[in-house]
Amino acid sequence: MRFSERRTRKPPAIIIISLIDILIVLLIFLMVTTTFRETPALSLTLPTSKSAGVTGETSQKFVVTITENERQVYLGDRSIPIESLGQALEVLAEENPDLELSIRPDEASPVGMLVEVIDAAKAAEITNFKLRTKRETGE
C-alpha cells in the first residue's frame, strides 16, 4: 500500500560560471606569483678577485664567455670559433660605436685565449671592455 507518490529527485544543477571565475582567479594568481629564472647554458667558475666591483647592467652590453676545454667562445648565447670572433666584434662595433664588452673567463681557461679575445676586441676598435670576476669572500 502506497500512501504517497514517490517523487524522483532532479540532479542538482552545476553552476559552471562560478567554476570558471574560480579557475580564472587561480590562473591569475599562479601567473603573478611565478618567477622565471634564466638558467645559463654554461657552468662557469669565475676567477675570484679582492677588488671585484658590482657592475651595472646596460642594454648595450655584449658578453664573451671563454670556456676551458674548446677553442670556442660564446658571444652572448651563440657559440663561435675564436678565429671568427674578431669579425663578429667588428660587425657589432660598426652597428653600435658605444658598445660595452664584458668578458667572462672560466677559472680554468687558458690565459692565451683571454689574450686572443682582448686582441680581437682591440682590433675591432672596442675600447670599453671589462673582465668579469666574482668577489672573494673575506675571512
Buried (B, 14 or more C-beta within 10 A) or exposed (E): EEEEEEEEEEEEEEEEEEEEEEEEEEEEEEEEEEEEEEEEEEEBEBBEEEEBEEEEEEEEBBBBBBBEEEEBBBBEEEBBEBEEBBEBBBEBBEEEEEBBBBBBBBEEBEEEBBEBBBEBBEBBEBEEBEBBBEEEEEE
